[in-house]
Amino acid sequence: MNYNKFLKKKREEVGLSTRGLANKIGVTGSYISMIETGKSKNPPSEKILKKLSEALHMTPSEEKKFFELVDEETLPERVKKKLKALNQIESNLGPSEIEEMINVPVYDSVLAGCNDVFESAPVDYIPLPKSMAEGCVIINVRGDSMEPTLKDGGKVLLKKDVEVEYNELGVFIYEGEALIKRYKCFDGKHFLYSDNPDYPPREVREEDDFKICGKVLWLMAKS
């Protein structure tokens, strides 16, 4: 069963029409119909999926299954092949001989990856060891402000909601702009530095709209 049929089955079980469900979560009835028939171009955002789960009174196990079906449906074919190969390897080895892998979502911009409600859908998934990547997202790097450390088109592994220490790379929201920068502090003042000297540092003042999204754990060069 795919997530579209799962959603329709659950909606019918609770006795809601497409319009009734739509009214509960703040979308149109036609949008619900498009999801159920598979005509929607992209899967719903995580925010919408959560609303659907709540509106349909899904149990924790049903919600888990629903999200797994969505992930399975949106997983790129080339990543599915990688995972299949890994599963075949695992079947020939003992449980202690291979590390558990998870699918880490890849976002095409810093802002999408930092968004608490994940309004943007991942553009890809990359399988990585669970011990390294649990609770992480991968973000595509745009621009040259962090060269030579980070190249345009490269990727970073972001551990969300983790403190960033002095001189570490982090992801920040500064005055509405999402940035990958190096955090530094001098004489009680806080700064975001670019590794590219052509970009001046930005001082973070107490009155500024500022948020730490997480710490960069790992860098991947452009393939």
Secondary structure, DSSP 4 states (H G I P E B T S, - for coil): --HHHHHHHHHHHTT--HHHHHHHHTS-HHHHHHHHHT--SSPPPHHHHHHHHHHTT--HHHHHHHHHHHHHHHS-HHHHHHHHHHHHHHHTS-TTSS--EEEEEEESSHHHHH-TT--SPPSEEEEEEHHHHTTEEEEE--SSTTTTTS-TT-EEEEEET----TT-EEEEEETTEEEEEEEEEETTEEEEE-SSTTS--EEE-TTS-EEEEEEEEEEE---
